[in-house]
Amino acid sequence: MNISSNDIKNLALEVIGKEAAAIQKLSEHIDEDFVRVAELIFAGKGRLILTGIGKSAIIASKIVATLNSTGTPSVFMHAADAIHGDLGIVQKDDIVMFLSKSGSTPEITVLVPLVKRMGNKIIAMVSNTDSFLAKNADYVLKAKVESEACPNNLAPTTSTTTQLVMGDALAVCLLQMRGFSQEDFARFHPGGSLGKKLYMRVSDLIDRSNKPSVDENENLQSTIINISSHRLGATVVINSEGTLLGIITDGDVRRMLEKGMPAENLKAGDIMSKNPKVINVDELAIKAFNIMETNKITSVVVLEKGKYIGLVHIHDIIREGIV
């Protein structure tokens, strides 16, 4: 079937429009039932078990991942596998949430009575509130949709999108109820750039043995040698008491030479940039990167209890995969 580029664009826009409208309509169903579900899960002594069949099972698995990463212990159990042995996943204090558009698929109708017999509370996230699942659940989250975005109203599209959004809404509410902090999030996301942004500090990056510095009265030749030998593209200027006065980068040296200034009489204090950007050694490394990016620089002076202890360079941050 040949369709024009405009037809393709219009069809895509129609799908987005239908799904956006369905999501917007979800706000009508954030009611007391939703509040009771959030309170039930928050007060629960066990885990939240999410189950479903088909595409709903895939969405349930994603919601489990979101809940686990935000402080709500959760487990995915495929409805078909549950009735063939995996029902053993469910323990005494667990709460079981079923995801289903129709609420009447064979696996669901078999599984619900089994869970009820075990005495576990049942939450239904369902579109059809007159279904077997809705009528047999203790609590109902209404993920209602009028139709799928699929032209044949068959492929799960709008229905799975609304389930996903309802799951996100629940996860964020639980996150807030638990007082889940950035530090908590970092504990659960130690890997990759996201984790490093949340937990890696300047102290984890800085090489204290590589601490370039020159006295304010150092001559230009010695200053250039100091910059080159430490391979950080900069050196810090201090006075005889060790007080931070400024910073000299290799760019500062080049600009000074381009201006034709007489190099033989220049001292470090003559060409340094005063009031360099500084960061405390205990700050997050991503903050050092933000300082560099904002000020278009490649190094930040690191302080510990107000004293200079070294430089953190953009290459240190890139090497660790923080950005």
C-alpha positions as CSV (number, residue, x, y, z in Angstrom):
1,M,0.0,0.0,0.0
2,N,1.5,3.3,-1.1
3,I,0.9,6.3,1.1
4,S,2.3,9.8,0.7
5,S,4.8,11.5,3.1
6,N,2.0,13.8,4.2
7,D,-0.2,10.8,5.0
8,I,2.6,9.3,7.1
9,K,3.0,12.6,9.0
10,N,-0.7,13.0,9.5
11,L,-1.1,9.4,10.8
12,A,1.8,9.8,13.2
13,L,0.2,13.1,14.5
14,E,-3.1,11.3,14.9
15,V,-1.6,8.6,17.0
16,I,0.2,11.2,19.2
17,G,-3.0,13.2,19.5
18,K,-5.1,10.1,20.6
19,E,-2.5,9.0,23.1
20,A,-2.1,12.6,24.5
21,A,-5.9,12.9,24.9
22,A,-6.1,9.5,26.7
23,I,-3.3,10.6,29.1
24,Q,-5.0,13.9,29.8
25,K,-8.3,12.1,30.5
26,L,-6.5,10.0,33.1
27,S,-6.5,13.0,35.4
28,E,-10.3,12.4,35.9
29,H,-9.4,9.1,37.5
30,I,-6.9,10.3,40.1
31,D,-9.4,9.9,42.8
32,E,-9.8,8.5,46.3
33,D,-9.2,5.0,45.0
34,F,-5.8,6.2,43.7
35,V,-5.0,7.7,47.1
36,R,-6.0,4.5,48.9
37,V,-3.8,2.4,46.6
38,A,-0.8,4.7,47.3
39,E,-1.4,4.6,51.0
40,L,-1.8,0.8,51.0
41,I,1.5,0.3,49.2
42,F,3.3,2.8,51.3
43,A,2.1,1.1,54.5
44,G,2.8,-2.4,53.2
45,K,5.2,-4.7,55.0
46,G,5.9,-6.8,52.0
47,R,6.6,-6.2,48.3
48,L,4.4,-5.1,45.5
49,I,4.0,-7.9,42.9
50,L,3.0,-6.7,39.4
51,T,1.5,-9.1,36.9
52,G,-0.1,-9.1,33.5
53,I,-0.3,-10.8,30.2
54,G,0.9,-9.7,26.7
55,K,1.8,-6.1,26.3
56,S,0.4,-5.3,29.8
57,A,3.1,-7.7,31.2
58,I,5.8,-5.6,29.5
59,I,4.4,-2.4,31.0
60,A,4.2,-4.1,34.4
61,S,7.9,-5.0,34.1
62,K,8.8,-1.4,33.4
63,I,6.8,-0.1,36.3
64,V,8.5,-2.6,38.6
65,A,11.9,-1.2,37.4
66,T,10.7,2.4,38.2
67,L,9.3,1.4,41.6
68,N,12.5,-0.5,42.6
69,S,14.7,2.5,41.6
70,T,12.6,4.9,43.7
71,G,12.4,3.0,46.9
72,T,9.3,0.7,46.6
73,P,10.4,-3.0,46.6
74,S,8.6,-4.6,43.7
75,V,8.7,-7.9,41.7
76,F,7.4,-8.8,38.2
77,M,5.4,-12.0,37.8
78,H,4.1,-13.0,34.4
79,A,0.5,-14.1,34.7
80,A,0.9,-17.1,32.5
81,D,4.0,-18.3,34.4
82,A,2.2,-17.7,37.7
83,I,-0.4,-20.4,37.0
84,H,2.4,-22.8,36.1
85,G,4.5,-22.5,39.3
86,D,5.6,-18.9,39.6
87,L,2.8,-18.1,42.0
88,G,5.3,-19.1,44.7
89,I,6.8,-15.6,44.2
90,V,3.9,-14.2,46.2
91,Q,4.6,-14.1,50.0
92,K,2.3,-13.5,53.0
93,D,2.5,-9.7,53.2
94,D,2.9,-8.9,49.5
95,I,0.3,-6.9,47.5
96,V,-0.5,-8.0,44.0
97,M,-1.3,-5.5,41.2
98,F,-2.9,-6.9,38.0
99,L,-2.5,-4.8,34.8
100,S,-5.1,-5.6,32.1
101,K,-7.1,-3.6,29.6
102,S,-10.1,-5.9,29.4
103,G,-9.7,-7.5,32.8
104,S,-11.1,-10.7,31.5
105,T,-8.3,-12.6,29.8
106,P,-8.1,-16.3,30.6
107,E,-4.9,-16.1,32.6
108,I,-6.2,-13.3,34.7
109,T,-9.5,-15.0,35.5
110,V,-7.6,-18.1,36.6
111,L,-5.0,-16.2,38.6
112,V,-7.2,-13.7,40.5
113,P,-9.1,-16.4,42.6
114,L,-5.8,-18.1,43.5
115,V,-4.3,-14.9,44.8
116,K,-7.5,-14.1,46.7
117,R,-7.4,-17.5,48.3
118,M,-3.9,-16.8,49.5
119,G,-5.2,-13.7,51.4
120,N,-3.2,-11.1,49.5
121,K,-4.7,-7.7,48.7
122,I,-5.4,-7.2,45.0
123,I,-5.1,-4.0,43.0
124,A,-6.5,-3.8,39.5
125,M,-5.1,-1.4,37.0
126,V,-7.8,-1.8,34.3
127,S,-9.7,0.0,31.6
128,N,-12.9,-2.1,31.8
129,T,-14.2,-1.4,35.3
130,D,-17.1,-3.8,34.8
131,S,-14.6,-6.7,34.2
132,F,-14.0,-9.8,36.2
133,L,-10.7,-8.3,37.5
134,A,-12.2,-5.0,38.6
135,K,-15.1,-6.7,40.4
136,N,-12.8,-9.1,42.3
137,A,-10.1,-6.6,43.2
138,D,-9.8,-4.9,46.6
139,Y,-8.8,-1.6,44.9
140,V,-9.1,-0.3,41.3
141,L,-6.9,2.1,39.4
142,K,-8.9,3.2,36.4
143,A,-6.6,3.3,33.3
144,K,-9.5,3.9,31.0
145,V,-9.2,4.3,27.2
146,E,-11.9,4.7,24.6
147,S,-10.0,3.2,21.8
148,E,-6.5,2.2,20.7
149,A,-4.4,4.5,18.5
150,C,-4.2,1.6,16.1
151,P,-6.5,2.2,13.0
152,N,-8.1,-1.2,13.6
153,N,-8.5,-0.6,17.4
154,L,-6.6,-3.8,18.0
155,A,-2.9,-3.3,18.8
156,P,-2.3,-2.2,22.4
157,T,-1.1,1.4,22.0
158,T,-3.2,3.9,23.9
159,S,-4.0,1.4,26.6
160,T,-0.4,0.5,27.4
161,T,0.6,4.2,27.3
162,T,-2.1,5.0,29.9
163,Q,-0.9,2.1,32.1
164,L,2.6,3.3,31.9
165,V,1.6,6.9,32.9
166,M,-0.5,5.7,35.7
167,G,2.4,3.6,37.0
168,D,4.7,6.6,36.8
169,A,2.2,8.7,38.7
170,L,2.0,6.1,41.5
171,A,5.8,5.7,41.6
172,V,6.4,9.4,42.0
173,C,3.7,9.7,44.7
174,L,5.3,6.9,46.6
175,L,8.8,8.5,46.1
176,Q,7.5,11.7,47.8
177,M,5.7,9.8,50.5
178,R,9.0,8.0,51.4
179,G,11.0,11.2,51.4
180,F,13.2,9.6,48.8
181,S,16.2,11.9,48.4
182,Q,18.9,12.4,45.7
183,E,21.3,10.5,48.0
184,D,18.8,7.5,48.1
185,F,18.5,7.6,44.3
186,A,22.3,7.6,44.0
187,R,22.5,4.4,46.2
188,F,20.2,2.6,43.8
189,H,22.0,3.9,40.6
190,P,25.7,3.5,41.2
191,G,26.5,2.5,37.7
192,G,26.9,4.6,34.5
193,S,27.0,8.4,34.1
194,L,23.8,8.9,36.0
195,G,25.1,7.2,39.1
196,K,28.4,9.0,38.9
197,K,26.7,12.4,38.6
198,L,24.8,11.6,41.8
199,Y,27.6,10.2,44.0
200,M,31.1,10.9,42.6
201,R,32.8,13.8,44.3
202,V,35.8,16.0,43.5
203,S,37.8,14.1,46.2
204,D,37.3,10.9,44.0
205,L,39.0,12.7,41.0
206,I,41.7,14.9,42.3
207,D,45.3,13.7,42.3
208,R,46.8,15.3,45.4
209,S,50.3,14.4,44.4
210,N,49.9,16.6,41.2
211,K,49.6,20.0,42.7
212,P,51.0,22.7,40.4
213,S,51.8,26.0,42.0
214,V,54.2,28.9,41.7
215,D,55.1,31.9,43.9
216,E,53.8,35.3,42.7
217,N,57.4,36.4,42.1
218,E,58.3,33.4,39.9
219,N,59.8,34.4,36.5
220,L,57.9,33.5,33.3
221,Q,60.3,30.7,32.2
222,S,59.9,28.8,35.5
223,T,56.1,29.4,35.4
224,I,55.9,27.9,31.9
225,I,58.0,24.9,32.9
226,N,55.7,24.4,36.0
227,I,52.6,24.4,33.8
228,S,54.2,21.9,31.3
229,S,55.6,19.5,33.9
230,H,52.2,18.9,35.7
231,R,50.3,18.4,32.4
232,L,47.2,20.1,33.5
233,G,47.4,23.2,31.3
234,A,47.5,25.5,34.3
235,T,49.3,26.4,37.6
236,V,48.1,28.2,40.7
237,V,49.8,31.3,42.0
238,I,50.3,31.5,45.8
239,N,52.2,33.8,48.1
240,S,54.8,32.9,50.8
241,E,52.0,32.0,53.3
242,G,50.4,29.6,50.8
243,T,47.4,31.9,50.2
244,L,45.7,31.5,46.8
245,L,46.2,34.5,44.7
246,G,45.3,33.5,41.2
247,I,45.7,31.0,38.3
248,I,47.8,31.0,35.1
249,T,46.7,28.8,32.2
250,D,48.7,28.0,29.1
251,G,46.1,30.3,27.3
252,D,47.1,33.2,29.6
253,V,50.7,32.7,28.6
254,R,49.9,32.6,24.8
255,R,47.7,35.7,25.1
256,M,50.5,37.6,26.9
257,L,53.0,36.7,24.3
258,E,50.6,37.7,21.5
259,K,50.4,41.1,23.0
260,G,54.2,41.5,22.7
261,M,54.8,42.1,26.4
262,P,58.5,42.0,27.4
263,A,58.8,38.5,28.8
264,E,62.1,38.8,30.6
265,N,60.8,41.0,33.4
266,L,57.4,39.4,33.9
267,K,56.5,37.6,37.1
268,A,53.7,35.1,37.7
269,G,51.8,37.7,39.6
270,D,51.8,40.0,36.5
271,I,50.0,37.6,34.2
272,M,47.7,35.6,36.5
273,S,44.0,35.7,36.5
274,K,42.8,36.8,39.9
275,N,39.8,35.3,41.7
276,P,40.0,31.9,40.0
277,K,37.0,29.5,40.1
278,V,37.2,27.3,43.1
279,I,35.4,24.2,44.5
280,N,35.5,22.4,47.8
281,V,36.9,18.9,47.7
282,D,33.7,17.4,49.1
283,E,31.4,18.8,46.4
284,L,29.9,16.6,43.6
285,A,32.2,16.3,40.6
286,I,29.3,17.3,38.3
287,K,29.3,20.7,40.0
288,A,32.9,21.1,39.0
289,F,31.9,20.3,35.4
290,N,29.1,22.8,35.6
291,I,31.5,25.5,36.8
292,M,33.8,24.7,33.8
293,E,31.0,24.7,31.3
294,T,29.4,28.0,32.6
295,N,32.8,29.8,32.6
296,K,34.3,28.1,29.5
297,I,37.3,26.9,31.4
298,T,39.1,23.6,31.7
299,S,40.3,23.5,35.3
300,V,38.9,24.4,38.7
301,V,41.0,25.1,41.8
302,V,40.2,22.6,44.6
303,L,40.1,23.7,48.2
304,E,40.1,21.8,51.5
305,K,39.3,23.8,54.6
306,G,40.1,26.9,52.5
307,K,43.6,25.6,51.5
308,Y,44.7,24.8,47.9
309,I,45.2,21.1,47.4
310,G,45.2,20.7,43.6
311,L,43.3,21.1,40.3
312,V,40.4,19.1,38.8
313,H,40.5,19.1,35.0
314,I,37.8,18.6,32.5
315,H,39.7,15.4,31.3
316,D,39.3,13.9,34.8
317,I,35.5,14.3,34.5
318,I,35.3,13.0,30.9
319,R,37.6,10.0,31.8
320,E,35.2,8.9,34.5
321,G,32.2,9.1,32.1
322,I,30.4,11.7,34.2
323,V,29.4,13.6,31.1
